[in-house]
Amino acid sequence: MLLYRLPFVVAMACLALTTVAVAGPDLNCRIGPIEKSYGGTKWLVYGCDDKVSVVVVTAPGNPAMPFYFFFQRDGGGYHLHGEETGDKKFTDTAYKDLSALTDSDIAALSAEAGQQ
């Protein structure tokens, strides 16, 4: 059973790093997750307690693991940031899909994660 949960633990560790490294220690991004597909691979989407920021973390089995993306509100829109050491082939295709999301799409992701 522990081995089954190991990928989830790794994903949560990435999520914890995201909260501190990108958003600062005051932002909690553990709302959700919901599962989505970007770049042909599965990702876990978490909302943040500011109700606008969103973290997208590699799902268990995703060949891009470990990697995360972070949508943070920046002025009138969102800034997309990605980090970690996942396979660039998969992270680049996911980035392409994520960067095409509109502000309304991102807000909808945050709201959907909040319903979990």
N, CA, C and O atoms as a printed pandas DataFrame, in Angstrom:
     atom_number atom_name residue_name chain_id  residue_number  x_coord  y_coord  z_coord
0              1         N          MET        A               1    0.824   -1.193    0.000
1              2        CA          MET        A               1    0.000    0.000    0.000
2              3         C          MET        A               1    0.866    1.254    0.000
3              4         O          MET        A               1    0.509    2.245   -0.637
4              5         N          LEU        A               2    1.990    1.230    0.697
5              6        CA          LEU        A               2    2.881    2.386    0.737
6              7         C          LEU        A               2    3.413    2.699   -0.657
7              8         O          LEU        A               2    3.500    3.870   -1.028
8              9         N          LEU        A               3    3.774    1.673   -1.441
9             10        CA          LEU        A               3    4.285    1.904   -2.786
10            11         C          LEU        A               3    3.225    2.529   -3.677
11            12         O          LEU        A               3    3.552    3.338   -4.545
12            13         N          TYR        A               4    1.969    2.173   -3.484
13            14        CA          TYR        A               4    0.877    2.749   -4.247
14            15         C          TYR        A               4    0.774    4.247   -3.988
15            16         O          TYR        A               4    0.455    5.011   -4.900
16            17         N          ARG        A               5    1.037    4.671   -2.767
17            18        CA          ARG        A               5    0.913    6.078   -2.398
18            19         C          ARG        A               5    2.172    6.890   -2.678
19            20         O          ARG        A               5    2.135    8.118   -2.602
20            21         N          LEU        A               6    3.275    6.241   -2.998
21            22        CA          LEU        A               6    4.529    6.951   -3.204
22            23         C          LEU        A               6    4.420    8.042   -4.270
23            24         O          LEU        A               6    4.876    9.158   -4.017
24            25         N          PRO        A               7    3.835    7.781   -5.462
25            26        CA          PRO        A               7    3.719    8.872   -6.444
26            27         C          PRO        A               7    2.916   10.058   -5.914
27            28         O          PRO        A               7    3.233   11.210   -6.210
28            29         N          PHE        A               8    1.877    9.771   -5.132
29            30        CA          PHE        A               8    1.081   10.850   -4.551
30            31         C          PHE        A               8    1.917   11.653   -3.568
31            32         O          PHE        A               8    1.814   12.879   -3.529
32            33         N          VAL        A               9    2.736   10.987   -2.780
33            34        CA          VAL        A               9    3.603   11.665   -1.813
34            35         C          VAL        A               9    4.593   12.563   -2.554
35            36         O          VAL        A               9    4.846   13.691   -2.131
36            37         N          VAL        A              10    5.153   12.066   -3.658
37            38        CA          VAL        A              10    6.076   12.876   -4.452
38            39         C          VAL        A              10    5.360   14.099   -5.003
39            40         O          VAL        A              10    5.898   15.206   -4.959
40            41         N          ALA        A              11    4.158   13.912   -5.520
41            42        CA          ALA        A              11    3.386   15.035   -6.048
42            43         C          ALA        A              11    3.105   16.062   -4.952
43            44         O          ALA        A              11    3.213   17.267   -5.183
44            45         N          MET        A              12    2.750   15.590   -3.775
45            46        CA          MET        A              12    2.480   16.510   -2.665
46            47         C          MET        A              12    3.744   17.239   -2.231
47            48         O          MET        A              12    3.684   18.402   -1.833
48            49         N          ALA        A              13    4.890   16.563   -2.304
49            50        CA          ALA        A              13    6.158   17.228   -1.979
50            51         C          ALA        A              13    6.419   18.347   -2.973
51            52         O          ALA        A              13    6.846   19.435   -2.586
52            53         N          CYS        A              14    6.165   18.090   -4.256
53            54        CA          CYS        A              14    6.312   19.141   -5.275
54            55         C          CYS        A              14    5.359   20.288   -4.982
55            56         O          CYS        A              14    5.721   21.457   -5.114
56            57         N          LEU        A              15    4.145   19.949   -4.586
57            58        CA          LEU        A              15    3.159   20.966   -4.264
58            59         C          LEU        A              15    3.620   21.817   -3.084
59            60         O          LEU        A              15    3.463   23.038   -3.103
60            61         N          ALA        A              16    4.186   21.185   -2.065
61            62        CA          ALA        A              16    4.687   21.926   -0.912
62            63         C          ALA        A              16    5.802   22.870   -1.334
63            64         O          ALA        A              16    5.858   24.009   -0.871
64            65         N          LEU        A              17    6.684   22.409   -2.203
65            66        CA          LEU        A              17    7.746   23.269   -2.710
66            67         C          LEU        A              17    7.172   24.448   -3.477
67            68         O          LEU        A              17    7.683   25.563   -3.382
68            69         N          THR        A              18    6.127   24.208   -4.226
69            70        CA          THR        A              18    5.492   25.265   -4.992
70            71         C          THR        A              18    4.982   26.361   -4.073
71            72         O          THR        A              18    5.193   27.547   -4.323
72            73         N          THR        A              19    4.318   25.955   -3.022
73            74        CA          THR        A              19    3.731   26.920   -2.115
74            75         C          THR        A              19    4.784   27.839   -1.544
75            76         O          THR        A              19    4.568   29.048   -1.460
76            77         N          VAL        A              20    5.919   27.296   -1.150
77            78        CA          VAL        A              20    6.964   28.100   -0.525
78            79         C          VAL        A              20    7.817   28.811   -1.556
79            80         O          VAL        A              20    8.053   30.013   -1.434
80            81         N          ALA        A              21    8.290   28.089   -2.578
81            82        CA          ALA        A              21    9.271   28.642   -3.501
82            83         C          ALA        A              21    8.687   29.678   -4.447
83            84         O          ALA        A              21    9.348   30.673   -4.742
84            85         N          VAL        A              22    7.483   29.477   -4.925
85            86        CA          VAL        A              22    6.941   30.370   -5.929
86            87         C          VAL        A              22    6.029   31.420   -5.324
87            88         O          VAL        A              22    6.149   32.605   -5.636
88            89         N          ALA        A              23    5.136   31.002   -4.477
89            90        CA          ALA        A              23    4.102   31.898   -4.004
90            91         C          ALA        A              23    4.428   32.553   -2.675
91            92         O          ALA        A              23    3.769   33.520   -2.293
92            93         N          GLY        A              24    5.400   32.067   -1.979
93            94        CA          GLY        A              24    5.714   32.580   -0.662
94            95         C          GLY        A              24    5.029   31.742    0.395
95            96         O          GLY        A              24    4.131   30.958    0.088
96            97         N          PRO        A              25    5.444   31.903    1.631
97            98        CA          PRO        A              25    4.955   31.035    2.699
98            99         C          PRO        A              25    3.509   31.287    3.112
99           100         O          PRO        A              25    2.945   30.485    3.857
100          101         N          ASP        A              26    2.890   32.375    2.654
101          102        CA          ASP        A              26    1.534   32.696    3.082
102          103         C          ASP        A              26    0.436   32.136    2.186
103          104         O          ASP        A              26   -0.745   32.291    2.497
104          105         N          LEU        A              27    0.799   31.487    1.077
105          106        CA          LEU        A              27   -0.199   30.980    0.146
106          107         C          LEU        A              27   -0.295   29.462    0.248
107          108         O          LEU        A              27    0.704   28.760    0.090
108          109         N          ASN        A              28   -1.488   28.962    0.512
109          110        CA          ASN        A              28   -1.734   27.527    0.624
110          111         C          ASN        A              28   -2.432   27.056   -0.647
111          112         O          ASN        A              28   -3.526   27.518   -0.972
112          113         N          CYS        A              29   -1.787   26.125   -1.368
113          114        CA          CYS        A              29   -2.337   25.622   -2.639
114          115         C          CYS        A              29   -2.630   24.138   -2.533
115          116         O          CYS        A              29   -2.027   23.331   -3.240
116          117         N          ARG        A              30   -3.546   23.776   -1.658
117          118        CA          ARG        A              30   -3.888   22.374   -1.439
118          119         C          ARG        A              30   -5.378   22.121   -1.589
119          120         O          ARG        A              30   -5.906   21.162   -1.025
120          121         N          ILE        A              31   -6.054   22.967   -2.340
121          122        CA          ILE        A              31   -7.490   22.813   -2.543
122          123         C          ILE        A              31   -7.708   21.937   -3.776
123          124         O          ILE        A              31   -7.259   22.277   -4.871
124          125         N          GLY        A              32   -8.383   20.830   -3.601
125          126        CA          GLY        A              32   -8.584   19.888   -4.704
126          127         C          GLY        A              32   -7.921   18.570   -4.358
127          128         O          GLY        A              32   -7.897   18.204   -3.183
128          129         N          PRO        A              33   -7.399   17.863   -5.289
129          130        CA          PRO        A              33   -7.145   18.226   -6.679
130          131         C          PRO        A              33   -8.236   17.728   -7.617
131          132         O          PRO        A              33   -9.094   16.921   -7.262
132          133         N          ILE        A              34   -8.154   18.254   -8.831
133          134        CA          ILE        A              34   -8.921   17.706   -9.936
134          135         C          ILE        A              34   -7.902   17.202  -10.957
135          136         O          ILE        A              34   -6.798   17.739  -11.054
136          137         N          GLU        A              35   -8.272   16.176  -11.712
137          138        CA          GLU        A              35   -7.350   15.620  -12.701
138          139         C          GLU        A              35   -7.693   16.175  -14.079
139          140         O          GLU        A              35   -8.851   16.166  -14.498
140          141         N          LYS        A              36   -6.662   16.659  -14.778
141          142        CA          LYS        A              36   -6.812   17.199  -16.134
142          143         C          LYS        A              36   -5.706   16.640  -17.013
143          144         O          LYS        A              36   -4.730   16.078  -16.517
144          145         N          SER        A              37   -5.866   16.797  -18.319
145          146        CA          SER        A              37   -4.846   16.365  -19.272
146          147         C          SER        A              37   -4.322   17.581  -20.022
147          148         O          SER        A              37   -5.093   18.347  -20.602
148          149         N          TYR        A              38   -3.014   17.749  -20.005
149          150        CA          TYR        A              38   -2.343   18.813  -20.747
150          151         C          TYR        A              38   -1.152   18.204  -21.462
151          152         O          TYR        A              38   -0.377   17.462  -20.860
152          153         N          GLY        A              39   -1.002   18.509  -22.728
153          154        CA          GLY        A              39    0.107   17.955  -23.495
154          155         C          GLY        A              39    0.048   16.450  -23.631
155          156         O          GLY        A              39    1.075   15.802  -23.835
156          157         N          GLY        A              40   -1.158   15.880  -23.518
157          158        CA          GLY        A              40   -1.322   14.442  -23.644
158          159         C          GLY        A              40   -0.949   13.649  -22.409
159          160         O          GLY        A              40   -0.880   12.422  -22.464
160          161         N          THR        A              41   -0.704   14.332  -21.284
161          162        CA          THR        A              41   -0.381   13.646  -20.030
162          163         C          THR        A              41   -1.296   14.149  -18.914
163          164         O          THR        A              41   -1.892   15.221  -19.021
164          165         N          LYS        A              42   -1.397   13.370  -17.859
165          166        CA          LYS        A              42   -2.301   13.707  -16.749
166          167         C          LYS        A              42   -1.605   14.601  -15.713
167          168         O          LYS        A              42   -0.434   14.420  -15.379
168          169         N          TRP        A              43   -2.378   15.563  -15.228
169          170        CA          TRP        A              43   -1.891   16.529  -14.246
170          171         C          TRP        A              43   -2.941   16.699  -13.153
171          172         O          TRP        A              43   -4.136   16.541  -13.406
172          173         N          LEU        A              44   -2.499   17.019  -11.945
173          174        CA          LEU        A              44   -3.392   17.317  -10.828
174          175         C          LEU        A              44   -3.434   18.827  -10.647
175          176         O          LEU        A              44   -2.393   19.478  -10.552
176          177         N          VAL        A              45   -4.634   19.377  -10.602
177          178        CA          VAL        A              45   -4.821   20.814  -10.489
178          179         C          VAL        A              45   -5.325   21.141   -9.090
179          180         O          VAL        A              45   -6.327   20.595   -8.627
180          181         N          TYR        A              46   -4.611   22.045   -8.429
181          182        CA          TYR        A              46   -4.958   22.488   -7.084
182          183         C          TYR        A              46   -5.264   23.981   -7.111
183          184         O          TYR        A              46   -4.583   24.755   -7.784
184          185         N          GLY        A              47   -6.297   24.372   -6.370
185          186        CA          GLY        A              47   -6.580   25.784   -6.169
186          187         C          GLY        A              47   -5.838   26.271   -4.933
187          188         O          GLY        A              47   -5.413   25.476   -4.095
188          189         N          CYS        A              48   -5.689   27.575   -4.833
189          190        CA          CYS        A              48   -4.991   28.187   -3.697
190          191         C          CYS        A              48   -5.982   28.973   -2.855
191          192         O          CYS        A              48   -7.063   29.342   -3.312
192          193         N          ASP        A              49   -5.584   29.221   -1.614
193          194        CA          ASP        A              49   -6.514   29.892   -0.709
194          195         C          ASP        A              49   -6.736   31.367   -1.046
195          196         O          ASP        A              49   -7.589   32.009   -0.432
196          197         N          ASP        A              50   -5.992   31.918   -2.005
197          198        CA          ASP        A              50   -6.292   33.278   -2.453
198          199         C          ASP        A              50   -7.444   33.294   -3.457
199          200         O          ASP        A              50   -7.887   34.358   -3.890
200          201         N          LYS        A              51   -7.925   32.100   -3.824
201          202        CA          LYS        A              51   -9.076   31.883   -4.716
202          203         C          LYS        A              51   -8.825   32.300   -6.164
203          204         O          LYS        A              51   -9.771   32.350   -6.950
204          205         N          VAL        A              52   -7.571   32.605   -6.543
205          206        CA          VAL        A              52   -7.263   32.955   -7.926
206          207         C          VAL        A              52   -6.057   32.190   -8.474
207          208         O          VAL        A              52   -6.022   31.891   -9.668
208          209         N          SER        A              53   -5.083   31.869   -7.647
209          210        CA          SER        A              53   -3.889   31.161   -8.097
210          211         C          SER        A              53   -4.192   29.673   -8.248
211          212         O          SER        A              53   -5.065   29.132   -7.570
212          213         N          VAL        A              54   -3.447   29.014   -9.158
213          214        CA          VAL        A              54   -3.659   27.598   -9.447
214          215         C          VAL        A              54   -2.299   26.923   -9.619
215          216         O          VAL        A              54   -1.394   27.474  -10.246
216          217         N          VAL        A              55   -2.168   25.714   -9.047
217          218        CA          VAL        A              55   -0.963   24.907   -9.201
218          219         C          VAL        A              55   -1.341   23.643   -9.981
219          220         O          VAL        A              55   -2.352   23.001   -9.695
220          221         N          VAL        A              56   -0.510   23.299  -10.967
221          222        CA          VAL        A              56   -0.732   22.118  -11.805
222          223         C          VAL        A              56    0.488   21.220  -11.612
223          224         O          VAL        A              56    1.596   21.584  -12.005
224          225         N          VAL        A              57    0.286   20.041  -11.005
225          226        CA          VAL        A              57    1.361   19.135  -10.604
226          227         C          VAL        A              57    1.251   17.831  -11.390
227          228         O          VAL        A              57    0.148   17.362  -11.670
228          229         N          THR        A              58    2.390   17.249  -11.746
229          230        CA          THR        A              58    2.362   15.964  -12.441
230          231         C          THR        A              58    1.575   14.940  -11.633
231          232         O          THR        A              58    1.770   14.799  -10.426
232          233         N          ALA        A              59    0.685   14.230  -12.318
233          234        CA          ALA        A              59   -0.094   13.158  -11.690
234          235         C          ALA        A              59    0.761   11.896  -11.633
235          236         O          ALA        A              59    1.721   11.770  -12.393
236          237         N          PRO        A              60    0.432   10.965  -10.750
237          238        CA          PRO        A              60    1.166    9.699  -10.713
238          239         C          PRO        A              60    1.196    9.042  -12.091
239          240         O          PRO        A              60    0.175    8.946  -12.772
240          241         N          GLY        A              61    2.379    8.596  -12.483
241          242        CA          GLY        A              61    2.553    7.951  -13.782
242          243         C          GLY        A              61    2.866    8.901  -14.922
243          244         O          GLY        A              61    3.183    8.453  -16.024
244          245         N          ASN        A              62    2.785   10.193  -14.686
245          246        CA          ASN        A              62    3.088   11.183  -15.719
246          247         C          ASN        A              62    4.595   11.176  -15.975
247          248         O          ASN        A              62    5.368   11.368  -15.036
248          249         N          PRO        A              63    5.037   10.959  -17.229
249          250        CA          PRO        A              63    6.471   10.921  -17.519
250          251         C          PRO        A              63    7.167   12.270  -17.335
251          252         O          PRO        A              63    8.394   12.340  -17.399
252          253         N          ALA        A              64    6.410   13.334  -17.110
253          254        CA          ALA        A              64    7.004   14.650  -16.854
254          255         C          ALA        A              64    7.405   14.822  -15.387
255          256         O          ALA        A              64    7.986   15.845  -15.026
256          257         N          MET        A              65    7.106   13.845  -14.547
257          258        CA          MET        A              65    7.370   13.929  -13.112
258          259         C          MET        A              65    8.860   13.964  -12.840
259          260         O          MET        A              65    9.609   13.230  -13.485
260          261         N          PRO        A              66    9.314   14.779  -11.921
261          262        CA          PRO        A              66    8.576   15.760  -11.127
262          263         C          PRO        A              66    8.557   17.119  -11.830
263          264         O          PRO        A              66    9.577   17.585  -12.338
264          265         N          PHE        A              67    7.394   17.735  -11.849
265          266        CA          PHE        A              67    7.257   19.062  -12.436
266          267         C          PHE        A              67    5.972   19.684  -11.934
267          268         O          PHE        A              67    5.019   18.980  -11.598
268          269         N          TYR        A              68    5.948   21.006  -11.884
269          270        CA          TYR        A              68    4.723   21.730  -11.569
270          271         C          TYR        A              68    4.681   23.021  -12.365
271          272         O          TYR        A              68    5.710   23.566  -12.765
272          273         N          PHE        A              69    3.480   23.488  -12.582
273          274        CA          PHE        A              69    3.228   24.799  -13.156
274          275         C          PHE        A              69    2.434   25.593  -12.136
275          276         O          PHE        A              69    1.697   25.031  -11.327
276          277         N          PHE        A              70    2.592   26.899  -12.187
277          278        CA          PHE        A              70    1.911   27.765  -11.239
278          279         C          PHE        A              70    1.341   28.963  -11.983
279          280         O          PHE        A              70    2.076   29.710  -12.629
280          281         N          PHE        A              71    0.023   29.144  -11.890
281          282        CA          PHE        A              71   -0.634   30.339  -12.414
282          283         C          PHE        A              71   -0.823   31.301  -11.257
283          284         O          PHE        A              71   -1.513   30.993  -10.285
284          285         N          GLN        A              72   -0.205   32.466  -11.366
285          286        CA          GLN        A              72   -0.348   33.473  -10.322
286          287         C          GLN        A              72   -0.882   34.755  -10.935
287          288         O          GLN        A              72   -0.444   35.173  -12.007
288          289         N          ARG        A              73   -1.820   35.367  -10.255
289          290        CA          ARG        A              73   -2.414   36.621  -10.720
290          291         C          ARG        A              73   -1.321   37.681  -10.786
291          292         O          ARG        A              73   -0.556   37.856   -9.838
292          293         N          ASP        A              74   -1.254   38.387  -11.913
293          294        CA          ASP        A              74   -0.217   39.400  -12.120
294          295         C          ASP        A              74   -0.853   40.600  -12.804
295          296         O          ASP        A              74   -1.036   40.605  -14.021
296          297         N          GLY        A              75   -1.183   41.603  -12.027
297          298        CA          GLY        A              75   -1.851   42.767  -12.606
298          299         C          GLY        A              75   -3.218   42.399  -13.126
299          300         O          GLY        A              75   -4.081   41.970  -12.361
300          301         N          GLY        A              76   -3.428   42.563  -14.439
301          302        CA          GLY        A              76   -4.724   42.286  -15.026
302          303         C          GLY        A              76   -4.890   40.875  -15.536
303          304         O          GLY        A              76   -5.955   40.540  -16.055
304          305         N          GLY        A              77   -3.871   40.026  -15.411
305          306        CA          GLY        A              77   -3.967   38.663  -15.931
306          307         C          GLY        A              77   -3.192   37.684  -15.077
307          308         O          GLY        A              77   -2.967   37.917  -13.889
308          309         N          TYR        A              78   -2.791   36.593  -15.688
309          310        CA          TYR        A              78   -2.066   35.543  -14.991
310          311         C          TYR        A              78   -0.660   35.396  -15.555
311          312         O          TYR        A              78   -0.426   35.611  -16.744
312          313         N          HIS        A              79    0.262   35.028  -14.688
313          314        CA          HIS        A              79    1.635   34.693  -15.081
314          315         C          HIS        A              79    1.792   33.189  -14.887
315          316         O          HIS        A              79    1.468   32.668  -13.819
316          317         N          LEU        A              80    2.288   32.482  -15.907
317          318        CA          LEU        A              80    2.501   31.037  -15.837
318          319         C          LEU        A              80    3.978   30.767  -15.618
319          320         O          LEU        A              80    4.830   31.271  -16.350
320          321         N          HIS        A              81    4.269   29.972  -14.610
321          322        CA          HIS        A              81    5.647   29.620  -14.256
322          323         C          HIS        A              81    5.714   28.110  -14.074
323          324         O          HIS        A              81    4.797   27.518  -13.505
324          325         N          GLY        A              82    6.777   27.483  -14.545
325          326        CA          GLY        A              82    6.965   26.046  -14.363
326          327         C          GLY        A              82    8.354   25.764  -13.830
327          328         O          GLY        A              82    9.297   26.514  -14.083
328          329         N          GLU        A              83    8.471   24.645  -13.072
329          330        CA          GLU        A              83    9.759   24.337  -12.462
330          331         C          GLU        A              83    9.862   22.874  -12.062
331          332         O          GLU        A              83    8.840   22.223  -11.843
332          333         N          GLU        A              84   11.031   22.365  -11.968
333          334        CA          GLU        A              84   11.485   21.053  -11.503
334          335         C          GLU        A              84   12.261   20.374  -12.611
335          336         O          GLU        A              84   12.750   21.054  -13.513
336          337         N          THR        A              85   12.393   19.059  -12.577
337          338        CA          THR        A              85   13.324   18.367  -13.468
338          339         C          THR        A              85   12.646   17.334  -14.364
339          340         O          THR        A              85   13.297   16.377  -14.782
340          341         N          GLY        A              86   11.386   17.495  -14.665
341          342        CA          GLY        A              86   10.667   16.542  -15.500
342          343         C          GLY        A              86   11.172   16.530  -16.930
343          344         O          GLY        A              86   11.906   17.424  -17.351
344          345         N          ASP        A              87   10.770   15.507  -17.672
345          346        CA          ASP        A              87   11.165   15.342  -19.071
346          347         C          ASP        A              87   10.660   16.526  -19.899
347          348         O          ASP        A              87    9.455   16.751  -20.010
348          349         N          LYS        A              88   11.593   17.271  -20.471
349          350        CA          LYS        A              88   11.280   18.504  -21.190
350          351         C          LYS        A              88   10.310   18.286  -22.355
351          352         O          LYS        A              88    9.505   19.166  -22.660
352          353         N          LYS        A              89   10.379   17.142  -22.996
353          354        CA          LYS        A              89    9.468   16.843  -24.106
354          355         C          LYS        A              89    8.012   16.926  -23.635
355          356         O          LYS        A              89    7.158   17.470  -24.335
356          357         N          PHE        A              90    7.737   16.387  -22.455
357          358        CA          PHE        A              90    6.375   16.371  -21.929
358          359         C          PHE        A              90    5.997   17.697  -21.268
359          360         O          PHE        A              90    4.853   18.140  -21.368
360          361         N          THR        A              91    6.952   18.324  -20.598
361          362        CA          THR        A              91    6.638   19.606  -19.955
362          363         C          THR        A              91    6.417   20.702  -20.992
363          364         O          THR        A              91    5.582   21.583  -20.787
364          365         N          ASP        A              92    7.149   20.661  -22.096
365          366        CA          ASP        A              92    6.958   21.662  -23.147
366          367         C          ASP        A              92    5.575   21.557  -23.789
367          368         O          ASP        A              92    4.945   22.577  -24.068
368          369         N          THR        A              93    5.099   20.332  -24.026
369          370        CA          THR        A              93    3.770   20.179  -24.637
370          371         C          THR        A              93    2.667   20.590  -23.657
371          372         O          THR        A              93    1.657   21.167  -24.060
372          373         N          ALA        A              94    2.864   20.293  -22.383
373          374        CA          ALA        A              94    1.893   20.725  -21.378
374          375         C          ALA        A              94    1.911   22.252  -21.266
375          376         O          ALA        A              94    0.859   22.881  -21.151
376          377         N          TYR        A              95    3.104   22.844  -21.299
377          378        CA          TYR        A              95    3.216   24.298  -21.224
378          379         C          TYR        A              95    2.458   24.956  -22.381
379          380         O          TYR        A              95    1.781   25.967  -22.196
380          381         N          LYS        A              96    2.580   24.378  -23.558
381          382        CA          LYS        A              96    1.881   24.923  -24.724
382          383         C          LYS        A              96    0.371   24.941  -24.487
383          384         O          LYS        A              96   -0.294   25.938  -24.769
384          385         N          ASP        A              97   -0.166   23.838  -23.969
385          386        CA          ASP        A              97   -1.604   23.771  -23.676
386          387         C          ASP        A              97   -1.992   24.759  -22.573
387          388         O          ASP        A              97   -2.987   25.474  -22.693
388          389         N          LEU        A              98   -1.209   24.791  -21.513
389          390        CA          LEU        A              98   -1.528   25.656  -20.377
390          391         C          LEU        A              98   -1.427   27.136  -20.748
391          392         O          LEU        A              98   -2.249   27.942  -20.313
392          393         N          SER        A              99   -0.435   27.491  -21.541
393          394        CA          SER        A              99   -0.261   28.899  -21.899
394          395         C          SER        A              99   -1.390   29.389  -22.815
395          396         O          SER        A              99   -1.586   30.595  -22.961
396          397         N          ALA        A             100   -2.124   28.470  -23.425
397          398        CA          ALA        A             100   -3.259   28.837  -24.274
398          399         C          ALA        A             100   -4.529   29.107  -23.462
399          400         O          ALA        A             100   -5.511   29.608  -24.011
400          401         N          LEU        A             101   -4.525   28.784  -22.164
401          402        CA          LEU        A             101   -5.709   29.006  -21.330
402          403         C          LEU        A             101   -5.956   30.501  -21.148
403          404         O          LEU        A             101   -5.016   31.277  -20.978
404          405         N          THR        A             102   -7.201   30.889  -21.184
405          406        CA          THR        A             102   -7.578   32.275  -20.946
406          407         C          THR        A             102   -7.701   32.519  -19.439
407          408         O          THR        A             102   -7.705   31.579  -18.644
408          409         N          ASP        A             103   -7.799   33.784  -19.066
409          410        CA          ASP        A             103   -8.012   34.109  -17.656
410          411         C          ASP        A             103   -9.289   33.443  -17.136
411          412         O          ASP        A             103   -9.329   32.975  -15.999
412          413         N          SER        A             104  -10.320   33.403  -17.965
413          414        CA          SER        A             104  -11.581   32.756  -17.571
414          415         C          SER        A             104  -11.388   31.259  -17.371
415          416         O          SER        A             104  -11.963   30.682  -16.447
416          417         N          ASP        A             105  -10.583   30.616  -18.226
417          418        CA          ASP        A             105  -10.289   29.186  -18.085
418          419         C          ASP        A             105   -9.589   28.914  -16.753
419          420         O          ASP        A             105   -9.919   27.955  -16.055
420          421         N          ILE        A             106   -8.633   29.756  -16.413
421          422        CA          ILE        A             106   -7.866   29.575  -15.177
422          423         C          ILE        A             106   -8.765   29.787  -13.961
423          424         O          ILE        A             106   -8.695   29.029  -12.994
424          425         N          ALA        A             107   -9.598   30.804  -14.010
425          426        CA          ALA        A             107  -10.543   31.048  -12.918
426          427         C          ALA        A             107  -11.494   29.855  -12.762
427          428         O          ALA        A             107  -11.849   29.483  -11.644
428          429         N          ALA        A             108  -11.899   29.265  -13.876
429          430        CA          ALA        A             108  -12.777   28.090  -13.823
430          431         C          ALA        A             108  -12.061   26.898  -13.200
431          432         O          ALA        A             108  -12.676   26.129  -12.461
432          433         N          LEU        A             109  -10.772   26.731  -13.487
433          434        CA          LEU        A             109   -9.984   25.652  -12.857
434          435         C          LEU        A             109   -9.940   25.840  -11.348
435          436         O          LEU        A             109  -10.128   24.890  -10.588
436          437         N          SER        A             110   -9.689   27.076  -10.921
437          438        CA          SER        A             110   -9.643   27.368   -9.486
438          439         C          SER        A             110  -10.984   27.047   -8.825
439          440         O          SER        A             110  -11.025   26.446   -7.751
440          441         N          ALA        A             111  -12.066   27.447   -9.466
441          442        CA          ALA        A             111  -13.409   27.189   -8.919
442          443         C          ALA        A             111  -13.704   25.698   -8.889
443          444         O          ALA        A             111  -14.265   25.198   -7.915
444          445         N          GLU        A             112  -13.328   24.975   -9.959
445          446        CA          GLU        A             112  -13.581   23.537  -10.004
446          447         C          GLU        A             112  -12.781   22.801   -8.926
447          448         O          GLU        A             112  -13.297   21.883   -8.289
448          449         N          ALA        A             113  -11.537   23.198   -8.723
449          450        CA          ALA        A             113  -10.729   22.583   -7.664
450          451         C          ALA        A             113  -11.359   22.836   -6.296
451          452         O          ALA        A             113  -11.325   21.972   -5.420
452          453         N          GLY        A             114  -11.927   24.015   -6.122
453          454        CA          GLY        A             114  -12.552   24.371   -4.856
454          455         C          GLY        A             114  -13.796   23.554   -4.543
455          456         O          GLY        A             114  -14.235   23.519   -3.393
456          457         N          GLN        A             115  -14.369   22.900   -5.539
457          458        CA          GLN        A             115  -15.560   22.071   -5.319
458          459         C          GLN        A             115  -15.216   20.684   -4.851
459          460         O          GLN        A             115  -16.112   19.920   -4.493
460          461         N          GLN        A             116  -13.945   20.330   -4.842
461          462        CA          GLN        A             116  -13.520   18.989   -4.427
462          463         C          GLN        A             116  -13.439   18.877   -2.936
463          464         O          GLN        A             116  -13.097   17.816   -2.414
